[in-house]
Amino acid sequence: MRTENDDGENNALPSTVSWGPNWAPLRAKLGDEKCRPFMFMVSHSSNGTVVHAYKHQDTRRYLNLDEDGKCYAYDSGYFPIPDEEAFAHVYG
């Protein structure tokens, strides 16, 4: 996955990946029933890792998952966090 801008320079911000929704990581992490209140928002490529952003309809907070279901937080870039921390953020 390309992580450079059009000028060939590295971006501090992740690049947006241009393909449709990928529900597989969320379904694998939560199961079908618990996925219902989430909206797929966008996929990003960050340092060669694709991270999918899912927004909870009630809390309006994001659950960010990579292809393998690992949770991520965003603060000037994506970084892995424990599941418990991600769930506390989304549902808290």
C-alpha positions in Angstrom: 0.0 0.0 0.0 1.4 3.4 -0.9 2.0 5.8 2.0 3.4 8.7 0.0 1.6 11.8 -1.4 1.5 12.6 -5.1 4.8 14.4 -4.8 6.5 11.3 -3.4 6.8 12.7 0.1 5.7 10.9 3.2 2.4 12.2 4.6 2.0 12.7 8.4 -1.7 11.9 7.9 -2.9 8.5 6.6 -4.1 8.3 3.1 -7.7 7.3 2.4 -8.1 4.0 0.7 -10.7 4.1 -2.1 -12.8 1.0 -2.0 -16.1 0.1 -0.5 -17.1 -0.9 3.0 -15.3 -3.8 4.6 -17.5 -5.3 7.4 -15.4 -8.5 7.9 -13.1 -7.1 10.7 -16.0 -5.7 12.7 -18.1 -8.8 12.2 -15.2 -11.1 13.3 -14.5 -8.9 16.4 -18.1 -8.3 17.6 -20.4 -10.8 15.9 -23.3 -9.9 13.6 -25.8 -8.7 16.3 -23.3 -6.2 17.9 -22.4 -4.7 14.5 -25.8 -3.3 13.9 -25.3 0.1 15.6 -22.1 0.7 13.6 -21.7 2.7 10.4 -18.8 2.1 8.1 -17.1 5.4 7.6 -13.7 5.0 5.7 -10.6 3.0 5.3 -7.1 4.5 5.7 -3.7 3.2 4.9 -1.2 4.1 7.6 2.4 2.8 7.4 1.3 -0.1 5.2 -1.6 -1.1 7.5 -5.2 -0.7 6.3 -7.4 0.6 9.2 -11.2 0.6 8.9 -13.2 3.2 10.8 -16.6 2.2 12.1 -18.8 4.8 13.9 -21.2 3.9 16.6 -24.7 5.4 15.9 -25.4 6.2 19.6 -22.1 7.2 21.1 -20.8 8.7 17.8 -17.4 7.3 18.6 -15.1 5.3 16.4 -13.9 1.7 16.5 -10.8 1.5 14.3 -9.8 -2.0 13.2 -7.2 -3.4 10.9 -7.7 -6.4 8.6 -6.9 -8.8 11.4 -9.2 -7.1 13.9 -6.6 -5.4 15.9 -7.9 -2.2 17.5 -6.3 1.2 16.9 -6.6 4.8 18.2 -5.8 7.9 16.2 -3.7 10.8 17.4 -1.7 12.3 14.5 -1.6 8.7 13.2 -2.9 5.3 14.0 -1.4 3.2 16.8 -2.5 -0.2 18.2 -4.4 -0.3 21.5 -5.8 -3.1 23.7 -9.4 -4.2 22.9 -10.5 -3.1 26.4 -9.3 0.5 25.8 -11.0 0.6 22.4 -14.3 -0.7 23.7 -14.2 1.7 26.7 -13.8 4.5 24.2 -16.6 3.4 21.9 -19.2 2.5 24.5 -18.1 4.7 27.4 
